[in-house]
Amino acid sequence: MAKKKELLTTVDFAIQGIQKKKGKQIVKLDLRKTSNSVTNYFVICQGNSKPQMNKNLHR
């Protein structure tokens, strides 16, 4: 069970980083119940400029 808690913390930490870099319309997709998924969560966001999105991508 500690692993689930750790994973949620990691996803939430990533979302907090996106929010700090002014990412907009942040969506967290929970793919844990999807068969053949290569990840448990997928985060999507929008930015206002290419440099802003590059900051979010590489953090």
N, CA, C and O atoms as a Tinker XYZ file with bonds, in Angstrom:
   236  protein
     1  N      0.811000   -1.193000    0.000000    73     2
     2  CA     0.000000    0.000000    0.000000    64     1     3
     3  C      0.858000    1.263000    0.000000    63     2     4     5
     4  O      0.416000    2.299000   -0.496000    81     3
     5  N      2.040000    1.202000    0.529000    73     3     6
     6  CA     2.929000    2.362000    0.539000    64     5     7
     7  C      3.262000    2.793000   -0.880000    63     6     8     9
     8  O      3.448000    3.980000   -1.146000    81     7
     9  N      3.338000    1.839000   -1.782000    73     7    10
    10  CA     3.659000    2.166000   -3.165000    64     9    11
    11  C      2.556000    3.026000   -3.787000    63    10    12    13
    12  O      2.866000    3.980000   -4.500000    81    11
    13  N      1.302000    2.725000   -3.544000    73    11    14
    14  CA     0.191000    3.527000   -4.069000    64    13    15
    15  C      0.277000    4.951000   -3.541000    63    14    16    17
    16  O      0.100000    5.908000   -4.296000    81    15
    17  N      0.546000    5.093000   -2.261000    73    15    18
    18  CA     0.646000    6.408000   -1.652000    64    17    19
    19  C      1.811000    7.187000   -2.267000    63    18    20    21
    20  O      1.692000    8.382000   -2.536000    81    19
    21  N      2.926000    6.508000   -2.486000    73    19    22
    22  CA     4.109000    7.132000   -3.080000    64    21    23
    23  C      3.803000    7.602000   -4.503000    63    22    24    25
    24  O      4.221000    8.692000   -4.894000    81    23
    25  N      3.084000    6.799000   -5.275000    73    23    26
    26  CA     2.752000    7.147000   -6.643000    64    25    27
    27  C      1.853000    8.370000   -6.682000    63    26    28    29
    28  O      2.075000    9.274000   -7.487000    81    27
    29  N      0.851000    8.411000   -5.833000    73    27    30
    30  CA    -0.024000    9.579000   -5.782000    64    29    31
    31  C      0.771000   10.819000   -5.409000    63    30    32    33
    32  O      0.530000   11.892000   -5.962000    81    31
    33  N      1.689000   10.697000   -4.506000    73    31    34
    34  CA     2.518000   11.822000   -4.114000    64    33    35
    35  C      3.355000   12.307000   -5.289000    63    34    36    37
    36  O      3.497000   13.515000   -5.480000    81    35
    37  N      3.903000   11.409000   -6.070000    73    35    38
    38  CA     4.702000   11.770000   -7.231000    64    37    39
    39  C      3.854000   12.493000   -8.271000    63    38    40    41
    40  O      4.283000   13.510000   -8.816000    81    39
    41  N      2.675000   11.991000   -8.551000    73    39    42
    42  CA     1.774000   12.627000   -9.527000    64    41    43
    43  C      1.365000   14.008000   -9.030000    63    42    44    45
    44  O      1.385000   14.971000   -9.797000    81    43
    45  N      0.996000   14.115000   -7.766000    73    43    46
    46  CA     0.600000   15.406000   -7.206000    64    45    47
    47  C      1.771000   16.387000   -7.185000    63    46    48    49
    48  O      1.577000   17.585000   -7.389000    81    47
    49  N      2.968000   15.894000   -6.943000    73    47    50
    50  CA     4.167000   16.730000   -6.970000    64    49    51
    51  C      4.391000   17.277000   -8.380000    63    50    52    53
    52  O      4.735000   18.449000   -8.540000    81    51
    53  N      4.201000   16.447000   -9.394000    73    51    54
    54  CA     4.341000   16.896000  -10.786000    64    53    55
    55  C      3.307000   17.972000  -11.112000    63    54    56    57
    56  O      3.623000   18.960000  -11.773000    81    55
    57  N      2.086000   17.781000  -10.652000    73    55    58
    58  CA     1.023000   18.769000  -10.902000    64    57    59
    59  C      1.339000   20.083000  -10.196000    63    58    60    61
    60  O      1.101000   21.153000  -10.756000    81    59
    61  N      1.859000   20.022000   -9.001000    73    59    62
    62  CA     2.242000   21.246000   -8.293000    64    61    63
    63  C      3.323000   22.005000   -9.063000    63    62    64    65
    64  O      3.300000   23.234000   -9.131000    81    63
    65  N      4.266000   21.264000   -9.638000    73    63    66
    66  CA     5.313000   21.897000  -10.442000    64    65    67
    67  C      4.737000   22.587000  -11.670000    63    66    68    69
    68  O      5.166000   23.684000  -12.027000    81    67
    69  N      3.777000   21.956000  -12.309000    73    67    70
    70  CA     3.121000   22.556000  -13.475000    64    69    71
    71  C      2.382000   23.820000  -13.060000    63    70    72    73
    72  O      2.430000   24.826000  -13.769000    81    71
    73  N      1.703000   23.780000  -11.926000    73    71    74
    74  CA     0.973000   24.954000  -11.440000    64    73    75
    75  C      1.936000   26.107000  -11.151000    63    74    76    77
    76  O      1.621000   27.260000  -11.446000    81    75
    77  N      3.103000   25.810000  -10.578000    73    75    78
    78  CA     4.087000   26.852000  -10.284000    64    77    79
    79  C      4.612000   27.499000  -11.562000    63    78    80    81
    80  O      4.954000   28.682000  -11.566000    81    79
    81  N      4.676000   26.734000  -12.634000    73    79    82
    82  CA     5.151000   27.261000  -13.919000    64    81    83
    83  C      4.003000   27.803000  -14.761000    63    82    84    85
    84  O      4.154000   28.011000  -15.965000    81    83
    85  N      2.864000   28.029000  -14.133000    73    83    86
    86  CA     1.684000   28.653000  -14.757000    64    85    87
    87  C      1.013000   27.790000  -15.818000    63    86    88    89
    88  O      0.409000   28.316000  -16.753000    81    87
    89  N      1.112000   26.471000  -15.684000    73    87    90
    90  CA     0.372000   25.576000  -16.569000    64    89    91
    91  C     -1.124000   25.733000  -16.349000    63    90    92    93
    92  O     -1.566000   25.982000  -15.227000    81    91
    93  N     -1.889000   25.593000  -17.393000    73    91    94
    94  CA    -3.344000   25.786000  -17.333000    64    93    95
    95  C     -4.061000   24.484000  -17.660000    63    94    96    97
    96  O     -3.473000   23.579000  -18.252000    81    95
    97  N     -5.316000   24.390000  -17.281000    73    95    98
    98  CA    -6.196000   23.263000  -17.600000    64    97    99
    99  C     -5.493000   21.920000  -17.387000    63    98   100   101
   100  O     -5.401000   21.106000  -18.306000    81    99
   101  N     -5.008000   21.703000  -16.192000    73    99   102
   102  CA    -4.278000   20.483000  -15.853000    64   101   103
   103  C     -5.269000   19.340000  -15.652000    63   102   104   105
   104  O     -6.236000   19.460000  -14.899000    81   103
   105  N     -5.010000   18.238000  -16.335000    73   103   106
   106  CA    -5.862000   17.062000  -16.244000    64   105   107
   107  C     -4.996000   15.873000  -15.848000    63   106   108   109
   108  O     -3.964000   15.616000  -16.466000    81   107
   109  N     -5.425000   15.142000  -14.804000    73   107   110
   110  CA    -4.733000   13.912000  -14.375000    64   109   111
   111  C     -5.614000   12.740000  -14.765000    63   110   112   113
   112  O     -6.720000   12.586000  -14.247000    81   111
   113  N     -5.127000   11.919000  -15.672000    73   111   114
   114  CA    -5.877000   10.739000  -16.099000    64   113   115
   115  C     -5.404000    9.539000  -15.294000    63   114   116   117
   116  O     -4.208000    9.252000  -15.250000    81   115
   117  N     -6.321000    8.849000  -14.667000    73   115   118
   118  CA    -6.020000    7.645000  -13.898000    64   117   119
   119  C     -6.210000    6.449000  -14.819000    63   118   120   121
   120  O     -7.337000    6.112000  -15.181000    81   119
   121  N     -5.112000    5.811000  -15.196000    73   119   122
   122  CA    -5.153000    4.692000  -16.128000    64   121   123
   123  C     -4.936000    3.343000  -15.446000    63   122   124   125
   124  O     -4.697000    2.337000  -16.113000    81   123
   125  N     -5.020000    3.326000  -14.128000    73   123   126
   126  CA    -4.734000    2.084000  -13.394000    64   125   127
   127  C     -5.676000    0.949000  -13.746000    63   126   128   129
   128  O     -5.276000   -0.214000  -13.676000    81   127
   129  N     -6.913000    1.243000  -14.121000    73   127   130
   130  CA    -7.865000    0.184000  -14.440000    64   129   131
   131  C     -7.923000   -0.119000  -15.942000    63   130   132   133
   132  O     -8.732000   -0.933000  -16.387000    81   131
   133  N     -7.064000    0.537000  -16.711000    73   131   134
   134  CA    -7.019000    0.320000  -18.154000    64   133   135
   135  C     -6.077000   -0.846000  -18.438000    63   134   136   137
   136  O     -4.927000   -0.847000  -17.998000    81   135
   137  N     -6.562000   -1.821000  -19.163000    73   135   138
   138  CA    -5.706000   -2.968000  -19.460000    64   137   139
   139  C     -4.629000   -2.569000  -20.470000    63   138   140   141
   140  O     -4.868000   -1.741000  -21.349000    81   139
   141  N     -3.470000   -3.151000  -20.340000    73   139   142
   142  CA    -2.329000   -2.936000  -21.230000    64   141   143
   143  C     -1.791000   -1.508000  -21.204000    63   142   144   145
   144  O     -1.139000   -1.081000  -22.156000    81   143
   145  N     -2.047000   -0.779000  -20.152000    73   143   146
   146  CA    -1.525000    0.582000  -20.032000    64   145   147
   147  C     -0.059000    0.529000  -19.628000    63   146   148   149
   148  O      0.331000   -0.298000  -18.803000    81   147
   149  N      0.758000    1.412000  -20.208000    73   147   150
   150  CA     2.180000    1.442000  -19.880000    64   149   151
   151  C      2.479000    2.358000  -18.694000    63   150   152   153
   152  O      3.625000    2.448000  -18.252000    81   151
   153  N      1.459000    3.034000  -18.180000    73   151   154
   154  CA     1.624000    3.922000  -17.030000    64   153   155
   155  C      0.355000    3.926000  -16.191000    63   154   156   157
   156  O     -0.710000    3.527000  -16.664000    81   155
   157  N      0.466000    4.370000  -14.967000    73   155   158
   158  CA    -0.705000    4.442000  -14.086000    64   157   159
   159  C     -1.443000    5.761000  -14.226000    63   158   160   161
   160  O     -2.671000    5.806000  -14.141000    81   159
   161  N     -0.693000    6.835000  -14.440000    73   159   162
   162  CA    -1.290000    8.167000  -14.577000    64   161   163
   163  C     -0.685000    8.874000  -15.775000    63   162   164   165
   164  O      0.452000    8.602000  -16.162000    81   163
   165  N     -1.458000    9.789000  -16.362000    73   163   166
   166  CA    -0.997000   10.607000  -17.471000    64   165   167
   167  C     -1.483000   12.016000  -17.188000    63   166   168   169
   168  O     -2.667000   12.222000  -16.919000    81   167
   169  N     -0.582000   12.988000  -17.246000    73   167   170
   170  CA    -0.929000   14.371000  -16.936000    64   169   171
   171  C     -0.852000   15.193000  -18.220000    63   170   172   173
   172  O      0.127000   15.120000  -18.962000    81   171
   173  N     -1.901000   15.978000  -18.470000    73   171   174
   174  CA    -1.980000   16.838000  -19.637000    64   173   175
   175  C     -2.198000   18.269000  -19.145000    63   174   176   177
   176  O     -2.948000   18.499000  -18.196000    81   175
   177  N     -1.536000   19.229000  -19.797000    73   175   178
   178  CA    -1.760000   20.624000  -19.435000    64   177   179
   179  C     -1.603000   21.520000  -20.657000    63   178   180   181
   180  O     -1.150000   21.088000  -21.716000    81   179
   181  N     -1.986000   22.763000  -20.482000    73   179   182
   182  CA    -1.902000   23.760000  -21.543000    64   181   183
   183  C     -1.035000   24.904000  -21.038000    63   182   184   185
   184  O     -1.013000   25.199000  -19.843000    81   183
   185  N     -0.316000   25.547000  -21.963000    73   183   186
   186  CA     0.481000   26.713000  -21.613000    64   185   187
   187  C      0.215000   27.838000  -22.593000    63   186   188   189
   188  O     -0.425000   27.639000  -23.626000    81   187
   189  N      0.706000   29.011000  -22.265000    73   187   190
   190  CA     0.464000   30.173000  -23.112000    64   189   191
   191  C      1.555000   30.428000  -24.138000    63   190   192   193
   192  O      1.345000   31.199000  -25.075000    81   191
   193  N      2.714000   29.800000  -23.983000    73   191   194
   194  CA     3.808000   30.026000  -24.918000    64   193   195
   195  C      4.673000   28.776000  -25.024000    63   194   196   197
   196  O      4.642000   27.912000  -24.148000    81   195
   197  N      5.438000   28.689000  -26.096000    73   195   198
   198  CA     6.325000   27.540000  -26.288000    64   197   199
   199  C      7.389000   27.471000  -25.186000    63   198   200   201
   200  O      7.628000   26.385000  -24.656000    81   199
   201  N      8.046000   28.603000  -24.814000    73   199   202
   202  CA     9.022000   28.524000  -23.711000    64   201   203
   203  C      8.398000   28.053000  -22.391000    63   202   204   205
   204  O      9.026000   27.318000  -21.629000    81   203
   205  N      7.169000   28.478000  -22.132000    73   203   206
   206  CA     6.490000   28.055000  -20.901000    64   205   207
   207  C      6.255000   26.550000  -20.921000    63   206   208   209
   208  O      6.466000   25.879000  -19.911000    81   207
   209  N      5.829000   26.023000  -22.036000    73   207   210
   210  CA     5.580000   24.585000  -22.120000    64   209   211
   211  C      6.882000   23.793000  -22.039000    63   210   212   213
   212  O      6.901000   22.705000  -21.464000    81   211
   213  N      7.962000   24.315000  -22.602000    73   211   214
   214  CA     9.251000   23.644000  -22.486000    64   213   215
   215  C      9.704000   23.562000  -21.036000    63   214   216   217
   216  O     10.299000   22.565000  -20.626000    81   215
   217  N      9.424000   24.607000  -20.256000    73   215   218
   218  CA     9.740000   24.572000  -18.822000    64   217   219
   219  C      8.962000   23.465000  -18.125000    63   218   220   221
   220  O      9.515000   22.741000  -17.297000    81   219
   221  N      7.682000   23.331000  -18.457000    73   219   222
   222  CA     6.849000   22.286000  -17.844000    64   221   223
   223  C      7.278000   20.908000  -18.305000    63   222   224   225
   224  O      7.253000   19.960000  -17.520000    81   223
   225  N      7.662000   20.782000  -19.535000    73   223   226
   226  CA     8.043000   19.482000  -20.098000    64   225   227
   227  C      9.311000   18.945000  -19.454000    63   226   228   229
   228  O      9.423000   17.745000  -19.202000    81   227
   229  N     10.250000   19.813000  -19.192000    73   227   230
   230  CA    11.566000   19.370000  -18.731000    64   229   231
   231  C     11.746000   19.443000  -17.233000    63   230   232   233
   232  O     12.868000   19.282000  -16.753000    81   231
   233  N     10.702000   19.676000  -16.480000    73   231   234
   234  CA    10.796000   19.715000  -15.016000    64   233   235
   235  C     10.329000   18.437000  -14.422000    63   234   236
   236  O     10.336000   18.284000  -13.201000    81   235
